Amino acid sequence: MSEIIVTALIMTTVSILSALVFVNFFIIKLV
């Protein structure tokens, strides 16, 4: 069970980081 939880946390972290990078790139492109 712990492996599934760790995997879910890693996936969530990666998705959040990629979303932040995409938003930052979009804002920089607008400015």
mmCIF entry with sequence, helices, sheets and N, C-alpha, C, O atoms, coordinates in Angstrom:
data_MODEL
# 
_entry.id   MODEL 
# 
_entity.id                         1 
_entity.type                       polymer 
_entity.pdbx_number_of_molecules   1 
# 
_entity_poly.entity_id                      1 
_entity_poly.type                           'polypeptide(L)' 
_entity_poly.nstd_linkage                   no 
_entity_poly.nstd_monomer                   no 
_entity_poly.pdbx_seq_one_letter_code       MSEIIVTALIMTTVSILSALVFVNFFIIKLV 
_entity_poly.pdbx_seq_one_letter_code_can   MSEIIVTALIMTTVSILSALVFVNFFIIKLV 
_entity_poly.pdbx_strand_id                 A 
# 
loop_
_entity_poly_seq.entity_id 
_entity_poly_seq.num 
_entity_poly_seq.mon_id 
_entity_poly_seq.hetero 
1 1  MET n 
1 2  SER n 
1 3  GLU n 
1 4  ILE n 
1 5  ILE n 
1 6  VAL n 
1 7  THR n 
1 8  ALA n 
1 9  LEU n 
1 10 ILE n 
1 11 MET n 
1 12 THR n 
1 13 THR n 
1 14 VAL n 
1 15 SER n 
1 16 ILE n 
1 17 LEU n 
1 18 SER n 
1 19 ALA n 
1 20 LEU n 
1 21 VAL n 
1 22 PHE n 
1 23 VAL n 
1 24 ASN n 
1 25 PHE n 
1 26 PHE n 
1 27 ILE n 
1 28 ILE n 
1 29 LYS n 
1 30 LEU n 
1 31 VAL n 
# 
_struct_asym.id          A 
_struct_asym.entity_id   1 
# 
_struct_conf.conf_type_id            HELX_P 
_struct_conf.id                      HELX_P1 
_struct_conf.pdbx_PDB_helix_id       AA1 
_struct_conf.beg_label_comp_id       SER 
_struct_conf.beg_label_asym_id       A 
_struct_conf.beg_label_seq_id        2 
_struct_conf.pdbx_beg_PDB_ins_code   ? 
_struct_conf.end_label_comp_id       LEU 
_struct_conf.end_label_asym_id       A 
_struct_conf.end_label_seq_id        30 
_struct_conf.pdbx_end_PDB_ins_code   ? 
_struct_conf.beg_auth_comp_id        SER 
_struct_conf.beg_auth_asym_id        A 
_struct_conf.beg_auth_seq_id         2 
_struct_conf.end_auth_comp_id        LEU 
_struct_conf.end_auth_asym_id        A 
_struct_conf.end_auth_seq_id         30 
_struct_conf.pdbx_PDB_helix_class    1 
_struct_conf.details                 ? 
_struct_conf.pdbx_PDB_helix_length   29 
# 
_struct_conf_type.id          HELX_P 
_struct_conf_type.criteria    ? 
_struct_conf_type.reference   ? 
# 
loop_
_atom_site.group_PDB 
_atom_site.id 
_atom_site.type_symbol 
_atom_site.label_atom_id 
_atom_site.label_alt_id 
_atom_site.label_comp_id 
_atom_site.label_asym_id 
_atom_site.label_entity_id 
_atom_site.label_seq_id 
_atom_site.pdbx_PDB_ins_code 
_atom_site.Cartn_x 
_atom_site.Cartn_y 
_atom_site.Cartn_z 
_atom_site.occupancy 
_atom_site.B_iso_or_equiv 
_atom_site.pdbx_formal_charge 
_atom_site.auth_seq_id 
_atom_site.auth_comp_id 
_atom_site.auth_asym_id 
_atom_site.auth_atom_id 
_atom_site.pdbx_PDB_model_num 
ATOM 1   N N  . MET A 1 1  ? 0.834 -1.209 0.000   1.00 0.00 ? 1  MET A N  1 
ATOM 2   C CA . MET A 1 1  ? 0.000 0.000  0.000   1.00 0.00 ? 1  MET A CA 1 
ATOM 3   C C  . MET A 1 1  ? 0.868 1.258  0.000   1.00 0.00 ? 1  MET A C  1 
ATOM 4   O O  . MET A 1 1  ? 0.554 2.236  -0.679  1.00 0.00 ? 1  MET A O  1 
ATOM 5   N N  . SER A 1 2  ? 1.950 1.227  0.757   1.00 0.00 ? 2  SER A N  1 
ATOM 6   C CA . SER A 1 2  ? 2.798 2.421  0.855   1.00 0.00 ? 2  SER A CA 1 
ATOM 7   C C  . SER A 1 2  ? 3.366 2.796  -0.511  1.00 0.00 ? 2  SER A C  1 
ATOM 8   O O  . SER A 1 2  ? 3.501 3.978  -0.827  1.00 0.00 ? 2  SER A O  1 
ATOM 9   N N  . GLU A 1 3  ? 3.698 1.794  -1.319  1.00 0.00 ? 3  GLU A N  1 
ATOM 10  C CA . GLU A 1 3  ? 4.253 2.096  -2.649  1.00 0.00 ? 3  GLU A CA 1 
ATOM 11  C C  . GLU A 1 3  ? 3.223 2.836  -3.500  1.00 0.00 ? 3  GLU A C  1 
ATOM 12  O O  . GLU A 1 3  ? 3.571 3.756  -4.240  1.00 0.00 ? 3  GLU A O  1 
ATOM 13  N N  . ILE A 1 4  ? 1.962 2.436  -3.396  1.00 0.00 ? 4  ILE A N  1 
ATOM 14  C CA . ILE A 1 4  ? 0.908 3.096  -4.172  1.00 0.00 ? 4  ILE A CA 1 
ATOM 15  C C  . ILE A 1 4  ? 0.756 4.548  -3.715  1.00 0.00 ? 4  ILE A C  1 
ATOM 16  O O  . ILE A 1 4  ? 0.586 5.452  -4.533  1.00 0.00 ? 4  ILE A O  1 
ATOM 17  N N  . ILE A 1 5  ? 0.819 4.757  -2.395  1.00 0.00 ? 5  ILE A N  1 
ATOM 18  C CA . ILE A 1 5  ? 0.680 6.120  -1.862  1.00 0.00 ? 5  ILE A CA 1 
ATOM 19  C C  . ILE A 1 5  ? 1.849 6.981  -2.323  1.00 0.00 ? 5  ILE A C  1 
ATOM 20  O O  . ILE A 1 5  ? 1.656 8.118  -2.752  1.00 0.00 ? 5  ILE A O  1 
ATOM 21  N N  . VAL A 1 6  ? 3.068 6.435  -2.233  1.00 0.00 ? 6  VAL A N  1 
ATOM 22  C CA . VAL A 1 6  ? 4.255 7.191  -2.656  1.00 0.00 ? 6  VAL A CA 1 
ATOM 23  C C  . VAL A 1 6  ? 4.167 7.518  -4.141  1.00 0.00 ? 6  VAL A C  1 
ATOM 24  O O  . VAL A 1 6  ? 4.480 8.634  -4.555  1.00 0.00 ? 6  VAL A O  1 
ATOM 25  N N  . THR A 1 7  ? 3.739 6.543  -4.941  1.00 0.00 ? 7  THR A N  1 
ATOM 26  C CA . THR A 1 7  ? 3.607 6.778  -6.378  1.00 0.00 ? 7  THR A CA 1 
ATOM 27  C C  . THR A 1 7  ? 2.579 7.872  -6.653  1.00 0.00 ? 7  THR A C  1 
ATOM 28  O O  . THR A 1 7  ? 2.794 8.731  -7.508  1.00 0.00 ? 7  THR A O  1 
ATOM 29  N N  . ALA A 1 8  ? 1.468 7.840  -5.930  1.00 0.00 ? 8  ALA A N  1 
ATOM 30  C CA . ALA A 1 8  ? 0.425 8.855  -6.115  1.00 0.00 ? 8  ALA A CA 1 
ATOM 31  C C  . ALA A 1 8  ? 0.966 10.235 -5.740  1.00 0.00 ? 8  ALA A C  1 
ATOM 32  O O  . ALA A 1 8  ? 0.705 11.216 -6.436  1.00 0.00 ? 8  ALA A O  1 
ATOM 33  N N  . LEU A 1 9  ? 1.718 10.309 -4.640  1.00 0.00 ? 9  LEU A N  1 
ATOM 34  C CA . LEU A 1 9  ? 2.287 11.600 -4.226  1.00 0.00 ? 9  LEU A CA 1 
ATOM 35  C C  . LEU A 1 9  ? 3.261 12.119 -5.271  1.00 0.00 ? 9  LEU A C  1 
ATOM 36  O O  . LEU A 1 9  ? 3.254 13.309 -5.587  1.00 0.00 ? 9  LEU A O  1 
ATOM 37  N N  . ILE A 1 10 ? 4.102 11.236 -5.813  1.00 0.00 ? 10 ILE A N  1 
ATOM 38  C CA . ILE A 1 10 ? 5.075 11.650 -6.831  1.00 0.00 ? 10 ILE A CA 1 
ATOM 39  C C  . ILE A 1 10 ? 4.346 12.136 -8.085  1.00 0.00 ? 10 ILE A C  1 
ATOM 40  O O  . ILE A 1 10 ? 4.709 13.160 -8.664  1.00 0.00 ? 10 ILE A O  1 
ATOM 41  N N  . MET A 1 11 ? 3.319 11.397 -8.497  1.00 0.00 ? 11 MET A N  1 
ATOM 42  C CA . MET A 1 11 ? 2.564 11.790 -9.690  1.00 0.00 ? 11 MET A CA 1 
ATOM 43  C C  . MET A 1 11 ? 1.915 13.156 -9.479  1.00 0.00 ? 11 MET A C  1 
ATOM 44  O O  . MET A 1 11 ? 1.925 14.001 -10.373 1.00 0.00 ? 11 MET A O  1 
ATOM 45  N N  . THR A 1 12 ? 1.349 13.365 -8.286  1.00 0.00 ? 12 THR A N  1 
ATOM 46  C CA . THR A 1 12 ? 0.704 14.646 -7.988  1.00 0.00 ? 12 THR A CA 1 
ATOM 47  C C  . THR A 1 12 ? 1.722 15.777 -8.008  1.00 0.00 ? 12 THR A C  1 
ATOM 48  O O  . THR A 1 12 ? 1.461 16.844 -8.562  1.00 0.00 ? 12 THR A O  1 
ATOM 49  N N  . THR A 1 13 ? 2.889 15.538 -7.397  1.00 0.00 ? 13 THR A N  1 
ATOM 50  C CA . THR A 1 13 ? 3.930 16.566 -7.360  1.00 0.00 ? 13 THR A CA 1 
ATOM 51  C C  . THR A 1 13 ? 4.402 16.907 -8.770  1.00 0.00 ? 13 THR A C  1 
ATOM 52  O O  . THR A 1 13 ? 4.561 18.079 -9.110  1.00 0.00 ? 13 THR A O  1 
ATOM 53  N N  . VAL A 1 14 ? 4.622 15.887 -9.582  1.00 0.00 ? 14 VAL A N  1 
ATOM 54  C CA . VAL A 1 14 ? 5.091 16.120 -10.954 1.00 0.00 ? 14 VAL A CA 1 
ATOM 55  C C  . VAL A 1 14 ? 4.045 16.896 -11.750 1.00 0.00 ? 14 VAL A C  1 
ATOM 56  O O  . VAL A 1 14 ? 4.384 17.811 -12.501 1.00 0.00 ? 14 VAL A O  1 
ATOM 57  N N  . SER A 1 15 ? 2.775 16.530 -11.584 1.00 0.00 ? 15 SER A N  1 
ATOM 58  C CA . SER A 1 15 ? 1.723 17.225 -12.334 1.00 0.00 ? 15 SER A CA 1 
ATOM 59  C C  . SER A 1 15 ? 1.615 18.684 -11.902 1.00 0.00 ? 15 SER A C  1 
ATOM 60  O O  . SER A 1 15 ? 1.414 19.569 -12.734 1.00 0.00 ? 15 SER A O  1 
ATOM 61  N N  . ILE A 1 16 ? 1.750 18.937 -10.587 1.00 0.00 ? 16 ILE A N  1 
ATOM 62  C CA . ILE A 1 16 ? 1.681 20.316 -10.092 1.00 0.00 ? 16 ILE A CA 1 
ATOM 63  C C  . ILE A 1 16 ? 2.869 21.120 -10.616 1.00 0.00 ? 16 ILE A C  1 
ATOM 64  O O  . ILE A 1 16 ? 2.705 22.259 -11.052 1.00 0.00 ? 16 ILE A O  1 
ATOM 65  N N  . LEU A 1 17 ? 4.063 20.528 -10.574 1.00 0.00 ? 17 LEU A N  1 
ATOM 66  C CA . LEU A 1 17 ? 5.258 21.239 -11.043 1.00 0.00 ? 17 LEU A CA 1 
ATOM 67  C C  . LEU A 1 17 ? 5.144 21.545 -12.531 1.00 0.00 ? 17 LEU A C  1 
ATOM 68  O O  . LEU A 1 17 ? 5.464 22.653 -12.963 1.00 0.00 ? 17 LEU A O  1 
ATOM 69  N N  . SER A 1 18 ? 4.691 20.575 -13.314 1.00 0.00 ? 18 SER A N  1 
ATOM 70  C CA . SER A 1 18 ? 4.556 20.805 -14.756 1.00 0.00 ? 18 SER A CA 1 
ATOM 71  C C  . SER A 1 18 ? 3.507 21.879 -15.036 1.00 0.00 ? 18 SER A C  1 
ATOM 72  O O  . SER A 1 18 ? 3.660 22.679 -15.959 1.00 0.00 ? 18 SER A O  1 
ATOM 73  N N  . ALA A 1 19 ? 2.442 21.894 -14.234 1.00 0.00 ? 19 ALA A N  1 
ATOM 74  C CA . ALA A 1 19 ? 1.409 22.918 -14.415 1.00 0.00 ? 19 ALA A CA 1 
ATOM 75  C C  . ALA A 1 19 ? 1.978 24.301 -14.106 1.00 0.00 ? 19 ALA A C  1 
ATOM 76  O O  . ALA A 1 19 ? 1.704 25.261 -14.826 1.00 0.00 ? 19 ALA A O  1 
ATOM 77  N N  . LEU A 1 20 ? 2.772 24.403 -13.032 1.00 0.00 ? 20 LEU A N  1 
ATOM 78  C CA . LEU A 1 20 ? 3.379 25.691 -12.672 1.00 0.00 ? 20 LEU A CA 1 
ATOM 79  C C  . LEU A 1 20 ? 4.329 26.151 -13.771 1.00 0.00 ? 20 LEU A C  1 
ATOM 80  O O  . LEU A 1 20 ? 4.333 27.329 -14.129 1.00 0.00 ? 20 LEU A O  1 
ATOM 81  N N  . VAL A 1 21 ? 5.131 25.239 -14.309 1.00 0.00 ? 21 VAL A N  1 
ATOM 82  C CA . VAL A 1 21 ? 6.066 25.599 -15.379 1.00 0.00 ? 21 VAL A CA 1 
ATOM 83  C C  . VAL A 1 21 ? 5.297 26.075 -16.605 1.00 0.00 ? 21 VAL A C  1 
ATOM 84  O O  . VAL A 1 21 ? 5.687 27.053 -17.244 1.00 0.00 ? 21 VAL A O  1 
ATOM 85  N N  . PHE A 1 22 ? 4.198 25.382 -16.937 1.00 0.00 ? 22 PHE A N  1 
ATOM 86  C CA . PHE A 1 22 ? 3.399 25.769 -18.095 1.00 0.00 ? 22 PHE A CA 1 
ATOM 87  C C  . PHE A 1 22 ? 2.798 27.157 -17.897 1.00 0.00 ? 22 PHE A C  1 
ATOM 88  O O  . PHE A 1 22 ? 2.796 27.972 -18.820 1.00 0.00 ? 22 PHE A O  1 
ATOM 89  N N  . VAL A 1 23 ? 2.284 27.429 -16.687 1.00 0.00 ? 23 VAL A N  1 
ATOM 90  C CA . VAL A 1 23 ? 1.685 28.737 -16.397 1.00 0.00 ? 23 VAL A CA 1 
ATOM 91  C C  . VAL A 1 23 ? 2.746 29.830 -16.476 1.00 0.00 ? 23 VAL A C  1 
ATOM 92  O O  . VAL A 1 23 ? 2.504 30.892 -17.049 1.00 0.00 ? 23 VAL A O  1 
ATOM 93  N N  . ASN A 1 24 ? 3.919 29.573 -15.903 1.00 0.00 ? 24 ASN A N  1 
ATOM 94  C CA . ASN A 1 24 ? 4.999 30.570 -15.945 1.00 0.00 ? 24 ASN A CA 1 
ATOM 95  C C  . ASN A 1 24 ? 5.413 30.843 -17.391 1.00 0.00 ? 24 ASN A C  1 
ATOM 96  O O  . ASN A 1 24 ? 5.611 31.996 -17.772 1.00 0.00 ? 24 ASN A O  1 
ATOM 97  N N  . PHE A 1 25 ? 5.543 29.788 -18.195 1.00 0.00 ? 25 PHE A N  1 
ATOM 98  C CA . PHE A 1 25 ? 5.923 29.964 -19.593 1.00 0.00 ? 25 PHE A CA 1 
ATOM 99  C C  . PHE A 1 25 ? 4.859 30.767 -20.345 1.00 0.00 ? 25 PHE A C  1 
ATOM 100 O O  . PHE A 1 25 ? 5.183 31.609 -21.182 1.00 0.00 ? 25 PHE A O  1 
ATOM 101 N N  . PHE A 1 26 ? 3.582 30.496 -20.037 1.00 0.00 ? 26 PHE A N  1 
ATOM 102 C CA . PHE A 1 26 ? 2.485 31.206 -20.698 1.00 0.00 ? 26 PHE A CA 1 
ATOM 103 C C  . PHE A 1 26 ? 2.506 32.686 -20.331 1.00 0.00 ? 26 PHE A C  1 
ATOM 104 O O  . PHE A 1 26 ? 2.323 33.545 -21.193 1.00 0.00 ? 26 PHE A O  1 
ATOM 105 N N  . ILE A 1 27 ? 2.733 32.985 -19.032 1.00 0.00 ? 27 ILE A N  1 
ATOM 106 C CA . ILE A 1 27 ? 2.774 34.387 -18.580 1.00 0.00 ? 27 ILE A CA 1 
ATOM 107 C C  . ILE A 1 27 ? 3.958 35.108 -19.223 1.00 0.00 ? 27 ILE A C  1 
ATOM 108 O O  . ILE A 1 27 ? 3.817 36.238 -19.689 1.00 0.00 ? 27 ILE A O  1 
ATOM 109 N N  . ILE A 1 28 ? 5.123 34.458 -19.251 1.00 0.00 ? 28 ILE A N  1 
ATOM 110 C CA . ILE A 1 28 ? 6.307 35.082 -19.853 1.00 0.00 ? 28 ILE A CA 1 
ATOM 111 C C  . ILE A 1 28 ? 6.063 35.331 -21.343 1.00 0.00 ? 28 ILE A C  1 
ATOM 112 O O  . ILE A 1 28 ? 6.490 36.353 -21.881 1.00 0.00 ? 28 ILE A O  1 
ATOM 113 N N  . LYS A 1 29 ? 5.380 34.401 -22.004 1.00 0.00 ? 29 LYS A N  1 
ATOM 114 C CA . LYS A 1 29 ? 5.114 34.560 -23.427 1.00 0.00 ? 29 LYS A CA 1 
ATOM 115 C C  . LYS A 1 29 ? 4.157 35.733 -23.656 1.00 0.00 ? 29 LYS A C  1 
ATOM 116 O O  . LYS A 1 29 ? 4.289 36.456 -24.644 1.00 0.00 ? 29 LYS A O  1 
ATOM 117 N N  . LEU A 1 30 ? 3.202 35.924 -22.751 1.00 0.00 ? 30 LEU A N  1 
ATOM 118 C CA . LEU A 1 30 ? 2.275 37.048 -22.886 1.00 0.00 ? 30 LEU A CA 1 
ATOM 119 C C  . LEU A 1 30 ? 3.003 38.366 -22.679 1.00 0.00 ? 30 LEU A C  1 
ATOM 120 O O  . LEU A 1 30 ? 2.767 39.331 -23.407 1.00 0.00 ? 30 LEU A O  1 
ATOM 121 N N  . VAL A 1 31 ? 3.881 38.410 -21.697 1.00 0.00 ? 31 VAL A N  1 
ATOM 122 C CA . VAL A 1 31 ? 4.602 39.651 -21.393 1.00 0.00 ? 31 VAL A CA 1 
ATOM 123 C C  . VAL A 1 31 ? 5.774 39.778 -22.365 1.00 0.00 ? 31 VAL A C  1 
ATOM 124 O O  . VAL A 1 31 ? 6.528 40.749 -22.299 1.00 0.00 ? 31 VAL A O  1 
# 
